[in-house]
Amino acid sequence: MYIFQTLLFGILLAITGNIFISISLNLQKYSHLRLTQQVIQKPCYRSKLWWCGIIFMGIGEIGNFAAYGFAPVMVVAPLGSVAVIGGAIIAVLFLKKHFSSQSILGGTVMLVGMFLLVTFAPHIIQKVTARTIQTDLVSWQFLIYMIVEIVAFCILLYLYKRKEAKHIVVLLTMVALLGKNMVQACGFFLFACLLSTFT
């Protein structure tokens, strides 16, 4: 029962954080649209609405960060699509954007995928100690994996900068390589905080 409550708390934290992120992005966009309509242009950081968007973004990211301490990455990561779908709905309601049939189909596929991943992902919260994290970080499997990942990232960065390979796959692969490490680092950090707090 405790594991289920912890998992549910992590899921709710991630969903709430992503809703805050979608609100923040739309607030910032609305702020930029208002600033472009003014006769005298001023920087965006002088707009209170823009700062509200930044604050909402911070709250949302803290919620996402905290969610990794209560639920596995396989459950929290797909919930990022809530920000995309929420942002699209808010843009339609408040910024008068229009949904195309492709947007509706994409949102539906995203919701179904998110539901399937969250429902059928392993919900086992592994017992992690500081010793297991330390052992995993210096294991030869992890070191080889990190070397391969760093080499792959450097090759992609070289292709992007020097060879003008501006294809979306190159950019998304670089973002995925960095993002995955950030998620793992957040999880390790939160586990360490929880361990030091409750033990």
Buried (B, 14 or more C-beta within 10 A) or exposed (E): EEEEEBBEBBBBBBBBBBBBBBBBBBBBBBBBEEBEEEEEEEEBEEBEBBBBBBEBBEBBBEBBBBBBBBBBBBBBBBBBBBBBBBBBBBBEEEEEBEEEEEBEEBBEEBEEEBEEBBEEBEBEBEEBEEEEBEEEEEEEEEEEEEEEBEEEBEEBEEBBEEEEEEEEEBEEBBEEBEEEBEBEEBBBBBBBEEEEEEE
